[in-house]
Amino acid sequence: MTSYDEDSQRYLKVTLRLLLIRHGLSSFNCENRIQGRIDHSKLTSEGQNQAFKAGEALQGVKIDAIYSSPLQRALTTAKTLKEASNCSVKPIVDEGLLEIDLGIWGGLTIEEVRSKHPSDYEIWCKNPQELVLKDKDGRSFNPIKELKEQAQSFIRSLIERHPIDSNQTVVIVAHNAILRCIILLLLKNPDLGFRRIKLNNASISVFNLTESGETNFQVQIECLNSTTHLTPQIPIKGKGARIILVRHGETDWNKQGRFQGQIDIPLNKKGLEQASAAGQFLKKVSITRAFSSTMTRPKQTARTILKFHLGIELEVDKDLMEIGHGLWEGKLESEIQISWPELLEIWKTHPEKVEMPEGESINIVWERAVRSWNKIRKELSPEDTGLVVAHDAVNKTILCNLLGLSSSDIWMVKQGNGGVTIVDISDDPTQPAVVSSLNLTSHLGGLLDNTAAGAL
C-alpha cells in the first residue's frame, strides 16, 4: 500500500502518525514547582478542561492506540481526552514515558532551586544537556542523557508494536521533557535542540514516519505545539521579538502539482480564502512589521492578512523568493521523470546535492533565506511582532536552520498553504530562537494539514 508524500513528491509506504500531547495544567505548574518524576502533582480544573479540549480536537481522527505516562497528571489527561475524542481504545500505561528525573529538585519551587543551586540552575536554563545532579543516594547522573536513552528505548518499542507500514495513528500523552527528547531523537538530535522547541500544556504535535530502506524511517513534522484548541490559541509571547512565518495560499499550480519556482503564479480562489482565514486567525495578534517575498502569491497573502492590521506597510525582499527550479518550472513530476529521472531521484533523497537545471540549489536558497531572516530579526525590537510571508522551500530552509537541522533535512518540515508558524527570539543572545508552534492549519479546517499536495 502506498500514500503520496505531499512535500517530497515521492510515493512511499504508508505512514505511522504520532500525536504527541503534553498533559494539562497541573497543580505544580501553577505553583512553579519542579515536577520531574514525583507523582504529587494533579491536574487542575483548568488542566482537566484543557485535556477535554484536546480530546475534542481529535474527534474524527481514527486512533489506533493511546500510550500514557503512569504519572497521574498525564494519565488523567489521557483518560479525559480518550472520552472527549470518542475513541474506543483504552490508554496503555508505559513507564518509558515517565518524566525526567531531577533528583532532589523534585517538589521544590523554581525560586528555591535558583537560590539553593544557582550554578546548576543556570546550566539547566542554558545548557540542560550538560546538567549533572545527584540522586537521594548520592549517585551522580546526567538527567537529559538518561532521559534520551529512555526515549530511544520507547521509540524502538513503539515501532515494534506499531510498524511504520501499519498505517496507524498513535497518541502519546506524557510530559514536557520526555516529549522533547522523543522529538529531538526523531529529528536526529540537533545541537541545542532541547531549547529550540516549546511544548505547552495540552498541546498537540503531529509527526509522520515513513519507511526508508529496510531498517530506517523518515520523519516529517506536520505540526508542532498546536494550542489552537485552547485559550489563548497561540503561545504567549516572551520577552524577545516574535516572528510569525506564513506560507502563501494555494495557487492553481499547487493544486495541479506543478513545480512553480520563480514563475509568478497568483493565488486561486481557495488560496485567497486561506489567506483570509490566516488573517482571521491572526487578527488579535499585535503585528508591528510585515515582510514578504517579492512574488505575487506571498504578497497577496500578506496583504490579505494585513487587512486586519491597518497602517502596517508591507516590506518586500527578493531573498525570500521561492527556489528557482529552472527548466523544471511549470512541469509535473511525471514530465520531469522523462527527462531528468536520475536528478529527480536525488532530489527526493538528497536535496542538498541537487542544482536544478538552469536553476538554483537548496543550499543557495538556504544562504539567501537565512540571510533575510537574520536581517529581519535584527531589525525587530523586543516589543515587535513581525509577519513574514514566503514560500515552501524558503520557509523550510529557515525552519531547518532554527531547529538545528541542515539543508539535507528539508523534507522533515511540512509547510501547508496558509499555514502559520510562530518563532520567539530569545532575549538572551547566547540562546537559540524558539520554534513555539510550527505549521498551524486548524484555521483551514482541522488539526491535520489537509492543504494541497502541490510541488515544492
PyMOL commands that set and color helices and strands:
alter all, ss='L'
color gray80, all
select helices_A, chain A and resi 27-30+45-57+72-84+95-97+103-105+110-116+118-126+128-130+143-161+164-166+176-186+193-195+252-256+269-282+296-308+318-320+326-328+333-339+341-349+351-353+362-379+392-403+407-412+442-444
alter helices_A, ss='H'
color red, helices_A
select strands_A, chain A and resi 2-5+10-13+16-22+65-68+92-93+133-134+140-141+169-174+204-212+216-226+242-247+289-292+314-316+385-390+420-424+434-440
alter strands_A, ss='S'
color yellow, strands_A
deselect
rebuild
show_as cartoon
